[in-house]
Amino acid sequence: MIAITSLLAARIQMAVSLGFHIVFASLGVGLPAFLLFAEWRGLRTGDTAWTALARRWAKAFGILFAVGAVSGTVLSFALGLFWPRLMGRFGGVMGLPFVLEAFAFFLEAIFLGIYLYGWDRLSPRAHWLSAWPVAISGVASAWFVVTANAWMNTPAGFRLAADGSVAQVDPIEAMLNPGVPVQTTHMILAAYMATAFAIGSVYAVGMLRGRGDSFHRRALSLALAAGAVIAPAQIVVGDWAARHVAEHQPVKLAALEGQWDTKAGAPLRIGGIPVPGEERTRFAIEIPKGLSLLAYGRPNAVVRGLKDVPKELRPNPVPVHIAFQLMVAAGFGLLALGAVFAWTWWRRKRLPEGRWFLRAAALGGPAAFLAIECGWIVTEVGRQPWIVQGVMRTADAATTRPVGWELVATVAIYASLGVACSWLLLRLARTNREAAR
């Protein structure tokens, strides 16, 4: 039986917290944009179906925002409770984006209240304009939080003194560290893409159950159109992210690609399972020189392998490699789904209606969120054993006191939130179906 140490409890808590909260954070970024578009179309065309969609999505967003606010609050308290040595040492360096995120959150909450209360109380144009601060603040919140995570991958804005203390702190430089452009772009695009395919999933399931009304057709068309645009952009940004990892975190690159030997002209692996005991990756399809070309732009570039790193400084390549492969597979699957929609729309000016296509669209939302979860596994586990890359180990950042009950409480809170959110959304869906009859 595995003993739950304070370090393991802290890591489990953070994994559960991030894995849960990222779903609501992503929808908090993406859904306001769809609200804005649907309500704008209703205002411009006078089509009440678009306005009805905006009203339905606004109710769902209110539920999701409330649950996300609670889960985010638990996550913020966990930083101090489970990781006091990280915050005690580097809080002054990485704290600025958390402060700014709080301002963005409160602005979003205020205008969301105005937006939800303002239906039929504000003029249509004023009501639509009140959603803009919600959309902008949601993106800003995500941007600020991701800058803090980017700092953990590419730390900047401070100097370590001879005694190991932190000196010459520059919070602005820390917040604008080298990892910010690619990580924030990658995450925000992922949020928009996941939201698009999640909406598509809901309405594809409805159409599979025989509900082919204007609400379902408009919502599915809008969702897939957005996904078809965002998916190829995300593939390009993903390539940028891989090149950034190759430059700044070559050990993480070796782990996510299952590359054990330092090699010129390293192959790109599709699939496969790293076997740490044998220090090799088995069952993979290898594309000769593919990794060197993609990571460094040269087919004979040298890629550093895991064997060059002491074992205690290596991340576990098994979850990192498998998560990376799943993320890439999901991304290209969503790219294909968007391409089929775009091709059919271009050729026939209509939504694909085959049941196999609708089944694929129904799987799009889960696939998109699977990609997000796997991306965070790659980002966080791939950095281990460092919590701040090359500066502070995870074991040196966690609390040393027992936190077993705190872990149980955290899991219970998230389980309760998940059940409550699911129940409310299902009840809202039933209410909308009854109102449409």
Residue pairs with C-beta under 8 A, 6 or more apart in sequence:
2 8
4 12
4 404
4 407
6 398
6 399
6 400
6 401
6 402
6 403
7 394
7 395
7 398
9 82
9 403
9 404
9 406
9 407
10 82
10 83
10 398
10 399
10 403
11 394
11 398
12 407
13 78
13 82
13 403
13 406
13 407
13 410
14 78
14 82
14 83
14 380
15 380
16 410
16 411
16 414
17 71
17 74
17 75
17 78
17 410
17 414
18 75
18 376
18 380
19 373
19 376
20 71
20 414
20 417
20 418
21 68
21 71
21 72
21 75
22 372
22 373
22 376
23 369
23 372
24 64
24 65
24 67
24 68
24 71
24 72
25 68
25 72
25 141
25 142
25 145
25 191
26 190
26 191
26 194
26 195
26 369
26 372
27 61
27 64
27 68
27 191
27 194
27 195
27 198
28 61
28 64
28 65
28 68
28 108
28 138
28 141
28 142
28 191
29 138
29 139
29 141
29 142
29 188
29 191
29 192
29 195
30 191
30 192
30 193
30 194
30 195
30 196
31 57
31 60
31 61
31 64
31 195
32 61
32 131
32 134
32 135
32 138
33 135
33 192
33 195
34 57
34 195
34 196
34 199
34 222
34 223
34 226
35 54
35 57
35 58
35 61
35 131
35 134
35 135
36 128
36 131
36 132
36 135
37 222
38 50
38 51
38 53
38 54
38 57
38 222
39 50
39 51
39 54
39 127
39 128
39 131
40 128
41 47
41 50
42 48
42 49
42 50
42 51
42 53
42 54
43 51
43 124
43 125
43 128
49 214
49 215
49 218
50 218
52 215
53 215
53 218
53 219
55 119
56 215
56 428
56 432
57 199
58 115
58 116
58 119
59 428
60 425
60 428
61 112
62 112
62 116
63 421
63 424
63 425
63 428
64 421
65 108
65 109
65 112
67 417
67 420
67 421
69 105
69 109
70 413
70 417
71 413
71 414
71 417
72 105
74 410
74 413
74 414
76 98
78 410
79 86
79 87
80 87
81 399
81 403
81 406
82 398
82 399
82 403
82 406
83 387
83 397
83 398
83 399
84 399
85 396
85 397
85 398
85 399
86 387
86 388
86 392
86 397
86 398
89 166
89 392
90 158
90 166
90 388
90 392
92 166
92 169
92 171
93 151
93 155
93 157
93 158
93 166
93 169
93 171
93 174
94 148
94 151
94 152
94 174
94 175
95 171
96 171
96 172
96 174
96 175
97 144
97 145
97 147
97 148
97 175
98 144
98 145
98 148
100 140
100 144
101 140
101 141
101 144
101 145
104 137
104 138
104 140
104 141
104 144
105 137
105 141
107 133
107 137
108 133
108 134
108 137
108 138
108 141
110 133
111 130
111 131
111 133
111 134
111 137
112 134
114 122
114 130
115 127
115 130
115 131
115 134
118 126
118 127
118 130
119 127
121 127
122 130
139 188
142 184
142 187
142 188
142 191
143 184
143 188
144 175
146 180
146 183
146 184
146 187
146 188
147 175
147 176
147 177
147 180
147 183
147 184
148 175
149 183
149 379
150 177
150 178
150 179
150 180
150 183
150 184
151 157
151 174
151 175
151 177
151 179
151 388
152 383
152 387
152 388
152 389
153 179
153 183
153 248
153 249
153 379
153 383
153 389
154 177
154 178
154 179
154 248
154 249
154 389
155 174
155 177
155 388
155 389
155 390
155 391
156 173
156 174
156 176
156 177
156 178
157 169
157 170
157 171
157 172
157 173
157 174
157 175
157 177
158 166
158 167
158 168
158 169
158 170
158 174
159 166
159 167
159 168
160 166
160 167
160 391
161 167
178 244
178 248
179 244
179 248
182 237
182 240
182 241
182 244
183 241
183 379
185 237
185 240
186 234
186 237
186 238
186 240
186 241
186 375
189 230
189 233
189 234
189 237
190 234
190 368
190 371
190 372
190 375
191 372
192 226
192 230
193 226
193 227
193 230
193 231
193 234
193 334
193 368
194 365
194 368
194 369
194 371
194 372
196 223
196 224
196 226
196 227
196 230
196 368
197 223
197 227
197 334
197 337
197 361
197 364
197 365
197 367
197 368
198 223
198 364
198 365
198 368
198 369
199 219
199 220
199 222
199 223
199 365
200 219
200 220
200 223
200 224
200 227
200 361
200 364
200 365
201 361
201 362
201 363
201 364
201 365
201 366
202 219
202 365
203 215
203 216
203 219
203 220
203 223
204 220
204 358
204 359
204 361
204 362
204 364
205 362
206 216
207 216
207 217
207 220
207 353
207 358
208 355
208 358
208 359
208 362
211 433
213 436
215 436
217 351
220 351
220 361
221 345
221 351
224 337
224 338
224 341
224 351
224 361
225 341
225 342
225 345
227 334
227 337
227 338
227 341
227 364
228 338
228 339
228 341
228 342
229 338
231 331
231 334
231 335
231 337
231 338
232 335
232 338
234 331
235 331
235 332
235 335
238 328
238 331
239 294
242 253
242 294
242 295
243 294
243 295
243 296
243 297
245 252
245 253
245 256
245 382
246 253
246 295
246 296
246 303
248 389
249 382
249 383
249 389
250 303
250 304
251 304
251 306
251 309
251 313
251 314
251 315
252 315
252 320
252 378
252 382
252 383
253 259
253 295
253 303
253 304
254 260
254 303
254 304
254 305
254 306
254 309
254 317
255 274
255 306
255 314
255 315
255 316
255 317
255 320
255 321
255 382
256 317
256 320
256 321
256 323
256 324
256 378
256 382
257 266
257 268
257 269
257 291
257 303
257 321
257 324
258 269
258 272
258 274
258 281
258 284
258 317
258 321
259 266
259 269
259 281
259 291
259 303
259 304
259 305
259 306
260 274
260 279
260 280
260 281
260 305
260 306
260 307
261 305
261 307
262 302
262 303
262 304
262 305
262 307
262 308
263 302
263 303
263 305
264 292
264 300
264 301
264 302
264 303
265 288
265 289
265 292
265 299
265 300
265 301
266 289
266 291
266 292
266 301
266 302
266 303
266 305
267 286
267 287
267 288
267 289
267 290
267 291
268 286
268 287
268 290
268 291
268 293
268 294
269 281
269 284
269 285
269 286
269 287
269 291
269 321
270 284
270 285
270 286
270 287
270 325
271 283
271 284
271 285
271 325
272 281
272 282
272 283
272 284
272 285
272 321
272 325
273 281
273 282
273 283
273 284
273 318
273 321
273 322
274 280
274 281
274 317
274 318
274 321
275 281
275 282
276 316
276 317
276 318
279 306
279 307
281 317
281 321
289 299
289 300
291 303
292 298
292 299
292 300
292 301
292 302
292 303
293 299
293 301
295 301
295 303
296 303
306 314
306 317
312 385
313 385
315 381
315 382
315 383
315 384
315 385
316 381
316 384
319 377
319 381
320 377
320 378
320 381
320 382
323 374
323 375
323 377
323 378
323 381
324 374
324 378
326 370
326 371
326 374
327 370
327 371
327 374
327 375
327 378
330 367
330 368
330 370
330 371
330 374
331 371
333 367
334 364
334 367
334 368
334 371
337 360
337 361
337 364
340 352
340 357
340 360
341 351
341 352
344 350
344 351
344 352
345 351
352 358
383 389
384 394
385 393
385 394
385 395
386 392
386 393
386 394
387 393
387 394
387 396
387 397
388 397
